[in-house]
Amino acid sequence: MKVWIAVLSILGGISGIISGFIVTAGGEMFGEAEMANDGAAVFWLSALAIFLGFLAWKFKKIAGWGLIAISLYGFVANGLFFIFAFIFLLIAGVLALRLPKKQGALSA
């Protein structure tokens, strides 16, 4: 189950990086500084989301809430360009929070 958190955060991170790049390029092309800044912020937060996906193996709560926060911020900042990343990162964050604690040795 832990592998799915990493896989979903990688997919969401790559989608977010592409979304951030498109919004940043569009903002620069049309002279919208705020749009370009939001796209750049989403670009770097999406790269952080990939790292948080792997960090969820050790620190579930921090990584889970971080992934959820990045997904919500990216959706607000980039809108529908971020929809695939939003879905992947939100699911990864919820899975990280709901992952059960690891049990000790299995008893027969």
Short mmCIF file of the C-alpha atoms (twelve columns), coordinates in Angstrom:
data_MODEL
# 
_entry.id   MODEL 
# 
loop_
_atom_site.group_PDB 
_atom_site.id 
_atom_site.type_symbol 
_atom_site.label_atom_id 
_atom_site.label_alt_id 
_atom_site.label_comp_id 
_atom_site.label_asym_id 
_atom_site.label_seq_id 
_atom_site.Cartn_x 
_atom_site.Cartn_y 
_atom_site.Cartn_z 
_atom_site.pdbx_PDB_model_num 
ATOM 1   C CA . MET A 1   0.000  0.000   0.000   1 
ATOM 2   C CA . LYS A 2   2.908  2.378   0.677   1 
ATOM 3   C CA . VAL A 3   4.047  2.015   -2.910  1 
ATOM 4   C CA . TRP A 4   0.762  3.489   -4.162  1 
ATOM 5   C CA . ILE A 5   1.391  6.688   -2.208  1 
ATOM 6   C CA . ALA A 6   4.735  7.136   -3.942  1 
ATOM 7   C CA . VAL A 7   3.320  6.222   -7.362  1 
ATOM 8   C CA . LEU A 8   0.376  8.598   -7.030  1 
ATOM 9   C CA . SER A 9   2.589  11.411  -5.754  1 
ATOM 10  C CA . ILE A 10  4.977  10.901  -8.679  1 
ATOM 11  C CA . LEU A 11  2.092  10.987  -11.173 1 
ATOM 12  C CA . GLY A 12  0.585  14.018  -9.448  1 
ATOM 13  C CA . GLY A 13  3.949  15.729  -9.191  1 
ATOM 14  C CA . ILE A 14  4.728  15.249  -12.872 1 
ATOM 15  C CA . SER A 15  1.250  16.456  -13.828 1 
ATOM 16  C CA . GLY A 16  1.691  19.460  -11.541 1 
ATOM 17  C CA . ILE A 17  5.116  20.264  -12.971 1 
ATOM 18  C CA . ILE A 18  3.670  20.244  -16.486 1 
ATOM 19  C CA . SER A 19  0.713  22.348  -15.316 1 
ATOM 20  C CA . GLY A 20  2.993  24.819  -13.552 1 
ATOM 21  C CA . PHE A 21  5.185  25.132  -16.611 1 
ATOM 22  C CA . ILE A 22  2.211  25.752  -18.909 1 
ATOM 23  C CA . VAL A 23  0.716  28.388  -16.596 1 
ATOM 24  C CA . THR A 24  4.095  30.086  -16.089 1 
ATOM 25  C CA . ALA A 25  4.752  30.176  -19.839 1 
ATOM 26  C CA . GLY A 26  1.244  31.492  -20.483 1 
ATOM 27  C CA . GLY A 27  1.644  34.179  -17.853 1 
ATOM 28  C CA . GLU A 28  4.944  35.306  -19.325 1 
ATOM 29  C CA . MET A 29  3.588  35.206  -22.867 1 
ATOM 30  C CA . PHE A 30  0.580  37.381  -22.023 1 
ATOM 31  C CA . GLY A 31  2.384  39.662  -19.584 1 
ATOM 32  C CA . GLU A 32  0.476  38.469  -16.503 1 
ATOM 33  C CA . ALA A 33  3.011  38.519  -13.673 1 
ATOM 34  C CA . GLU A 34  0.633  37.093  -11.062 1 
ATOM 35  C CA . MET A 35  -0.268 34.169  -13.317 1 
ATOM 36  C CA . ALA A 36  3.408  33.467  -13.968 1 
ATOM 37  C CA . ASN A 37  4.196  33.598  -10.236 1 
ATOM 38  C CA . ASP A 38  1.355  31.209  -9.389  1 
ATOM 39  C CA . GLY A 39  2.493  28.798  -12.079 1 
ATOM 40  C CA . ALA A 40  6.078  28.885  -10.823 1 
ATOM 41  C CA . ALA A 41  4.936  28.257  -7.251  1 
ATOM 42  C CA . VAL A 42  2.865  25.273  -8.364  1 
ATOM 43  C CA . PHE A 43  5.822  23.999  -10.398 1 
ATOM 44  C CA . TRP A 44  8.103  23.903  -7.341  1 
ATOM 45  C CA . LEU A 45  5.412  22.623  -4.983  1 
ATOM 46  C CA . SER A 46  4.742  19.769  -7.386  1 
ATOM 47  C CA . ALA A 47  8.423  18.850  -7.258  1 
ATOM 48  C CA . LEU A 48  8.120  18.902  -3.452  1 
ATOM 49  C CA . ALA A 49  5.066  16.629  -3.700  1 
ATOM 50  C CA . ILE A 50  7.176  13.917  -5.320  1 
ATOM 51  C CA . PHE A 51  9.572  14.094  -2.375  1 
ATOM 52  C CA . LEU A 52  6.687  14.022  0.116   1 
ATOM 53  C CA . GLY A 53  5.369  10.851  -1.499  1 
ATOM 54  C CA . PHE A 54  8.534  9.035   -0.503  1 
ATOM 55  C CA . LEU A 55  8.656  10.769  2.868   1 
ATOM 56  C CA . ALA A 56  5.221  9.273   3.618   1 
ATOM 57  C CA . TRP A 57  6.860  5.932   4.305   1 
ATOM 58  C CA . LYS A 58  8.405  7.358   7.475   1 
ATOM 59  C CA . PHE A 59  6.340  10.450  8.384   1 
ATOM 60  C CA . LYS A 60  2.771  9.650   7.348   1 
ATOM 61  C CA . LYS A 61  0.920  12.572  8.940   1 
ATOM 62  C CA . ILE A 62  3.297  15.313  7.780   1 
ATOM 63  C CA . ALA A 63  3.483  13.952  4.243   1 
ATOM 64  C CA . GLY A 64  -0.268 13.287  4.057   1 
ATOM 65  C CA . TRP A 65  -1.257 16.782  5.130   1 
ATOM 66  C CA . GLY A 66  1.467  18.243  2.910   1 
ATOM 67  C CA . LEU A 67  0.180  16.399  -0.158  1 
ATOM 68  C CA . ILE A 68  -3.390 17.489  0.566   1 
ATOM 69  C CA . ALA A 69  -2.288 21.117  1.061   1 
ATOM 70  C CA . ILE A 70  -0.291 21.104  -2.178  1 
ATOM 71  C CA . SER A 71  -3.214 19.615  -4.081  1 
ATOM 72  C CA . LEU A 72  -5.648 22.232  -2.772  1 
ATOM 73  C CA . TYR A 73  -3.256 25.162  -3.344  1 
ATOM 74  C CA . GLY A 74  -2.425 23.960  -6.854  1 
ATOM 75  C CA . PHE A 75  -6.089 23.639  -7.741  1 
ATOM 76  C CA . VAL A 76  -6.803 27.174  -6.509  1 
ATOM 77  C CA . ALA A 77  -3.714 28.665  -8.175  1 
ATOM 78  C CA . ASN A 78  -3.798 26.838  -11.529 1 
ATOM 79  C CA . GLY A 79  -7.434 25.832  -11.802 1 
ATOM 80  C CA . LEU A 80  -8.404 23.196  -14.316 1 
ATOM 81  C CA . PHE A 81  -4.851 22.877  -15.638 1 
ATOM 82  C CA . PHE A 82  -4.073 21.171  -12.324 1 
ATOM 83  C CA . ILE A 83  -7.037 18.754  -12.241 1 
ATOM 84  C CA . PHE A 84  -5.080 15.523  -12.878 1 
ATOM 85  C CA . ALA A 85  -2.419 16.469  -10.358 1 
ATOM 86  C CA . PHE A 86  -5.141 17.482  -7.886  1 
ATOM 87  C CA . ILE A 87  -6.787 14.068  -8.084  1 
ATOM 88  C CA . PHE A 88  -3.542 12.099  -7.777  1 
ATOM 89  C CA . LEU A 89  -2.115 14.193  -4.931  1 
ATOM 90  C CA . LEU A 90  -5.372 14.269  -2.992  1 
ATOM 91  C CA . ILE A 91  -5.709 10.479  -3.151  1 
ATOM 92  C CA . ALA A 92  -2.049 10.043  -2.159  1 
ATOM 93  C CA . GLY A 93  -2.518 12.391  0.806   1 
ATOM 94  C CA . VAL A 94  -5.626 10.594  2.020   1 
ATOM 95  C CA . LEU A 95  -3.907 7.219   1.643   1 
ATOM 96  C CA . ALA A 96  -0.912 8.480   3.616   1 
ATOM 97  C CA . LEU A 97  -3.164 9.615   6.454   1 
ATOM 98  C CA . ARG A 98  -5.216 6.406   6.495   1 
ATOM 99  C CA . LEU A 99  -2.291 4.008   6.258   1 
ATOM 100 C CA . PRO A 100 -2.414 1.746   9.317   1 
ATOM 101 C CA . LYS A 101 0.486  1.651   11.745  1 
ATOM 102 C CA . LYS A 102 2.962  -1.105  11.129  1 
ATOM 103 C CA . GLN A 103 2.510  -4.028  13.498  1 
ATOM 104 C CA . GLY A 104 5.368  -5.803  15.185  1 
ATOM 105 C CA . ALA A 105 6.128  -9.443  14.522  1 
ATOM 106 C CA . LEU A 106 3.178  -11.449 13.305  1 
ATOM 107 C CA . SER A 107 1.961  -13.986 15.840  1 
ATOM 108 C CA . ALA A 108 0.715  -17.334 14.673  1 
# 
